[in-house]
Amino acid sequence: MNRKFHLTQSRDFARVKSNHQTIHHSLVVMVYARNELDYSRAAIVASKKIGNAVIRNRARRRIRGCLSGLWVNIKPGWDFIFYARQRVVDAQFSEIQNAILHLLEEAGAL
């Protein structure tokens, strides 16, 4: 994903969390909200509950890899925050990709 598609500012996180809708999956939780931009942005969060820094970074990389393959299909004007859950560490890449695809379809972002 291009750097401009990353959700990085704390004020943007606060806006998404205050005006959000949430969809849960056993691997990933997605919090999303509309933005007024002509492109969508995403952030991936992995807490210390998942494991040490190596495991957290691996979880983020795997989710980011799944998103990059789907990013061209996502409609513009959305902000997403993906929270990794413990099960994402042991899941296959295809399982993560199907989970993210399901979440995006349910949100109407595809």
Stockholm file with secondary structure:
# STOCKHOLM 1.0

chainA/1-110         MNRKFHLTQSRDFARVKSNHQTIHHSLVVMVYARNELDYSRAAIVASKKIGNAVIRNRARRRIRGCLSGLWVNIKPGWDFIFYARQRVVDAQFSEIQNAILHLLEEAGAL
#=GR chainA/1-110 SS CCGGGBCCCHHHHHHHHHTCEEEECSSEEEEEEECSSSSCEEEEECCTTTCSHHHHHHHHHHHHHHHHHHGGGSCSSEEEEEEECGGGGTSCHHHHHHHHHHHHHHHTCC
#=GC SS_cons         CCGGGBCCCHHHHHHHHHTCEEEECSSEEEEEEECSSSSCEEEEECCTTTCSHHHHHHHHHHHHHHHHHHGGGSCSSEEEEEEECGGGGTSCHHHHHHHHHHHHHHHTCC
//
